[in-house]
Each structure stands twice: as structure tokens, then as C-alpha cells.
């Protein structure tokens, strides 16, 4: 489905059904995160091969977070990942696991950091 068509659908649902745009849509289209509830992802979040360069401060992912082949350059303060963090083929591979964990304090990564 074309991006413009999806935008119209999400705009319609937001206006007429009081449904918020999905977090993935907001992240991939540089739409500001305005709701605290948007920062909590109940499962895994797959942003593989996306052009995003950053994530919002305080993002909480109840599953794994895949940033594989994305354009991500840093991790936000307060990031919480309950599963594994996948950073293969990203600029984050230049950091050690300890540096990545320090970058997100007071957040945490419960699982492994997979390169």
C-alpha cells in the first residue's frame, strides 16, 4: 500500500475513531511522539532496514528490539528493552556492550546485545 494512502487511513482513524497512529508509523515517518502510551511497546519492535537515526527518550520495549541494518546512530536515555537488542550492520556496532548500556542509563537491556 502506498505511503500516502496509509497516511490518509491513519488520519481518518485518528479524527473519526479517536485511534492514535501506530508507533512504527510515527518513527518511520518522523512524526513526533506526543503520548506517553506510545513509548510502551507491548511486544517486540522491528525497525530493521529503516532510515531512523534515533529513538525517543524513555522508549520501553517489552520484547526484543531489532535495529538491524537501520541508520540508527545512538540509543536514547531511559531505553528499556526486555528482550534482546539486535544492532548488526548499524553504527552502534562501534560501541562496546558496556558503552551501549551506559548510553541508555537509567534504562537497561535485559537480553543480549546481538551484533
ABEGO torsion letter per residue (X at the ends): XBAAAAAAAAAAAAAAAGBBBBAAAAAAAGBBBABAAAABBABBBBABGBABABBBBGBBBABBBBABGBABABBBBGBBBABBBBABGBAAAABBAAAAAAAAOABBBABBBBX
